[in-house]
Amino acid sequence: MSNMIEVVIDSIRVSLMSQQRVVILREINSDRYLPIMVGIYEAEHLTLALQDVEVARPLTYDLFVSILDTLNAEVTHVEVVSLNEETYFGNIVISIGGTLHNIDSRPSDAMNLAIRMGAPIFVAEEVLDEAGLIPEEDLTEISPDEELDSERLSVFENYLEQIDPDPPQEESGEDENDQD
């Protein structure tokens, strides 16, 4: 079995390009992040749980938590165990009477249960190695003695030169809505 690394949910975001929801996991002892695309409803339910929002009737995940509680079962932790063709695979690890059971799960469902039951989230080290991201330093932190690459900046200069700072002029003629 691979080495598992504990993570926390750093944020839930919306991709501006696709409107897809993205859960950003952050490694506890590092600045390495793992983005996982999830469905709209899974992200919404996860957001509700993270913000401790109470709903009038139980959501599916709340119902599952009630069932586990009734059966004296405990979610010990959840895992993101692999990545195959841009699809993440997970497990929910449940203890029933001291016996551990691994239940195949989508990571979004596993995270929803983990948040509701206070269980930790783990990611396989090889998944983090393959898909984890470490943010680059902010460009505003360039020291005065460093020079920006003029070739890279010229692209922006060319773009700015092409922008017309004046708003478009209306064509001459009477406006239908003008009333004199």
N, C-alpha and C positions, 0 to 999 in steps of 0.2 A: 504494500500500500504506500502511496506517495505521502510526502510530508505535507501536512495541512497547516495553513497560515490563517490566523484569525483576522477578520475584517469587520468594519462597521459600515453602515449605510451613511455615506457622506452627504448625498443629495439625490434628488429625483429631478430630472430635467426633461425638457421637450426639445427634440432636435428641430432646429429652424428649417432644415432642408426637407425632412420627411414627416414632421409632426409626430414622429415615433417617440415614445417615452423611454428614457434611459435612466437606469438606476446606477449611480456611481458608488462603487464600493471602495473604501480606503483601507489599506493595510494598516493595522494598529501601530506598528513600530517603524513605519516608513512613510514616505511621500508617494508611494506607488498606488495607482488607482486602477480599478477595473470597471469599465463601462459595460453594462448588460442591457440590451434592448428588451423591453417588456411590453405587454399589452396595455392598452389604455385603462381597462378596468382593474387589472392587477396593480398598476401604478397608483390609481386612485385609492384603492383599498389600502395599499401600503402607506400612502400619505395620511389617510384618516387615522391609521393605527399609530404612526409616528407622532401625530399631533394630538393623540388621545381624544379624538372626536368621538362622542357617543352618538349612536344612531338609534332610532326608535325601535327597529327590529334587527335581529342579528343578521349580519352579512354571512356569506358562505364560510369565510375563514373563522368567524366568531362561532358559528355552528359547529365547525370541526373541532375547535378548542373545547367547546362544551361536551362534545362526544368523548374526546380524549380524557377530560376531567372526570366524566361519569365512569369511564372504564379504568380509572386510576393509572392512566398512561401519561408519560412525561416525554416531551420533546427535549432530548438532551442537547442536541445541536443540529444544525443543518449544514450541508456541504455543497459546494460547486465542485464537482469532481472531474469534469472533462469538457473539452471544447472540440466539436467535430463539425466541419463545414459551416462555421459561423453560428452553430447552435450549442448552447451551454446545456450541460446535464447536471442534475443535482440529486441529492438524497436528503430525506428527512430521517434522522436517527431517533427512534422512539424506544423508551424503556418501559416494558410491561412486566411487572413482577421481577425486576432485576435482569431480565433478558433484553438484549438490544436487538432491534429490528431496523434494517435499512430499507426505506421505502423510496423507490424511484420517483423523482419529482422534477418539475420545472423549477429552476431557481427562483422565479417570481413567487410561486406558491410556497416554496420552502421559506423564503424570506418573510412572507406574510405571516406564516405560523410562528417563525422565530421571534418576530417583533411582538406578537400578541402573547407569547408564552415566556418571554424573557430569555430565550435560548441564544447562544452565540452562533455566529456565522463563520464558516471556514471555507477557504478556497485552496484547491490543490496547488502546490508550488509550481508545477509545470504549466498550469493554466495561467497563473500570474506571470510566469516567465514568457509565455507565448503572447498574451493579450494585454498584460498590464502596461500602464503608461506612467511615466514620470514626467511631470510638467517641466518645460524648459524655463530658464530664467526669464523674467520679464525684461523686455527690451529697454524699458525706462531705467533699468539699473545699470546701464552702460557707464563706465567711469569716464571722466572727461578726457583722459589720455588715450582712450580707445577711439578709433575712427570707424564710422559706419561704412560699409561697403558701398561705394558710390554707384556701382553697377546695379545693386539692388534698389537703391534709392531712385535711380533714374527712371525706373518703371513708374514710380509714384509721381515723379515730376512730369513725365509725359502725360500721364492720366490727368493730372491737375491742369496742365496747359490746354487740354481738350475740353474742359468744362466751361460752359458759358455762364458767367456769373450773373448775367441779366436774365430776369424771368422772360418767358416767351410773351411776345406782344400779341394782343388780340387783333384779328383782321379788321380792317375798316369796314364800316357798314353799321346799320342800325341793329341794335339788340332787340329781339322780340319782346323782352320784358321791360324795355325802357318805356316809361310813360311820362310824357312832357306835359 
